[in-house]
Amino acid sequence: MASAQQKRQQRSQLRDQGFKFLEVCLPSQTVERIDRLKTALGAESRNEVLLHLIHGTLDDARLPADSAKMELGMQ
């Protein structure tokens, strides 16, 4: 029970910081690719990998080294 309460508290804190939660259903192969990127990038979570991918796609300011790593990992 403690972990469920911690998760609720963490989500509440993130909401207070302006984050919104989005749930998506992805094919298992896509999740496996995200997991490989997570390992390659030394990311702490799938969320971190997805944020990097989204920011790299939507933001104008992309770091070439990061985008190259991402593109190689997603191929």
MARKELUM-112934 format. One record per residue (C-alpha): residue number from 0; x, y negated, z negated. Coordinates in nm, 3 decimals, always signed. Each point is the difference from the previous one (the first is absolute). Layout:
MARKELUM-112934
+-----+---------+---------+---------+
|   n |      px |      py |      pz |
+-----+---------+---------+---------+
| NUM |       X |       Y |       Z |
...
+-----+---------+---------+---------+
end
This chain:
MARKELUM-112934
+-----+---------+---------+---------+
|   n |      px |      py |      pz |
+-----+---------+---------+---------+
|   0 |  +0.000 |  +0.000 |  +0.000 |
|   1 |  +0.283 |  -0.239 |  -0.072 |
|   2 |  +0.121 |  +0.010 |  +0.359 |
|   3 |  -0.347 |  -0.079 |  +0.136 |
|   4 |  -0.024 |  -0.297 |  -0.234 |
|   5 |  +0.349 |  -0.116 |  +0.103 |
|   6 |  -0.102 |  +0.023 |  +0.366 |
|   7 |  -0.314 |  -0.208 |  -0.065 |
|   8 |  +0.207 |  -0.257 |  -0.187 |
|   9 |  +0.259 |  -0.017 |  +0.279 |
|  10 |  -0.272 |  -0.044 |  +0.263 |
|  11 |  -0.159 |  -0.274 |  -0.209 |
|  12 |  +0.331 |  -0.183 |  -0.029 |
|  13 |  +0.055 |  +0.026 |  +0.376 |
|  14 |  -0.349 |  -0.139 |  +0.066 |
|  15 |  +0.080 |  -0.289 |  -0.234 |
|  16 |  +0.309 |  -0.067 |  +0.213 |
|  17 |  -0.212 |  -0.027 |  +0.315 |
|  18 |  +0.032 |  +0.355 |  +0.135 |
|  19 |  -0.292 |  +0.192 |  +0.148 |
|  20 |  -0.019 |  +0.374 |  +0.033 |
|  21 |  -0.056 |  +0.174 |  +0.331 |
|  22 |  -0.061 |  +0.371 |  +0.035 |
|  23 |  +0.076 |  +0.167 |  +0.333 |
|  24 |  -0.023 |  +0.354 |  +0.126 |
|  25 |  +0.300 |  +0.100 |  +0.208 |
|  26 |  +0.091 |  +0.318 |  +0.184 |
|  27 |  +0.235 |  +0.218 |  -0.203 |
|  28 |  +0.273 |  -0.042 |  +0.265 |
|  29 |  -0.011 |  -0.377 |  -0.049 |
|  30 |  +0.030 |  +0.038 |  -0.377 |
|  31 |  +0.299 |  +0.231 |  +0.053 |
|  32 |  +0.164 |  -0.266 |  +0.218 |
|  33 |  -0.064 |  -0.262 |  -0.268 |
|  34 |  +0.157 |  +0.233 |  -0.257 |
|  35 |  +0.309 |  +0.041 |  +0.221 |
|  36 |  +0.028 |  -0.378 |  +0.030 |
|  37 |  -0.040 |  -0.029 |  -0.376 |
|  38 |  +0.300 |  +0.227 |  -0.049 |
|  39 |  +0.206 |  -0.166 |  +0.275 |
|  40 |  -0.064 |  -0.349 |  -0.137 |
|  41 |  +0.035 |  +0.097 |  -0.365 |
|  42 |  -0.349 |  -0.137 |  -0.060 |
|  43 |  -0.176 |  +0.067 |  -0.329 |
|  44 |  -0.342 |  +0.066 |  +0.148 |
|  45 |  -0.200 |  +0.048 |  +0.318 |
|  46 |  -0.155 |  -0.337 |  -0.076 |
|  47 |  +0.343 |  -0.162 |  +0.027 |
|  48 |  +0.061 |  +0.164 |  +0.339 |
|  49 |  -0.339 |  -0.111 |  +0.129 |
|  50 |  +0.059 |  -0.356 |  -0.120 |
|  51 |  +0.333 |  -0.008 |  +0.185 |
|  52 |  -0.164 |  +0.131 |  +0.317 |
|  53 |  -0.289 |  -0.244 |  -0.019 |
|  54 |  +0.220 |  -0.299 |  -0.078 |
|  55 |  +0.237 |  +0.101 |  +0.280 |
|  56 |  -0.291 |  +0.012 |  +0.241 |
|  57 |  -0.200 |  -0.302 |  -0.113 |
|  58 |  +0.272 |  -0.240 |  -0.117 |
|  59 |  +0.205 |  -0.212 |  +0.238 |
|  60 |  +0.307 |  +0.020 |  -0.223 |
|  61 |  +0.133 |  +0.353 |  +0.039 |
|  62 |  +0.338 |  +0.119 |  -0.110 |
|  63 |  +0.160 |  +0.180 |  +0.296 |
|  64 |  +0.165 |  +0.266 |  -0.217 |
|  65 |  -0.329 |  +0.082 |  -0.174 |
|  66 |  -0.203 |  +0.010 |  +0.319 |
|  67 |  +0.257 |  +0.225 |  +0.169 |
|  68 |  -0.013 |  +0.244 |  -0.290 |
|  69 |  -0.377 |  +0.001 |  +0.009 |
|  70 |  -0.018 |  +0.053 |  +0.376 |
|  71 |  +0.245 |  +0.289 |  -0.014 |
|  72 |  -0.188 |  +0.160 |  -0.285 |
|  73 |  -0.339 |  -0.024 |  +0.167 |
|  74 |  +0.111 |  +0.159 |  +0.330 |
+-----+---------+---------+---------+
end
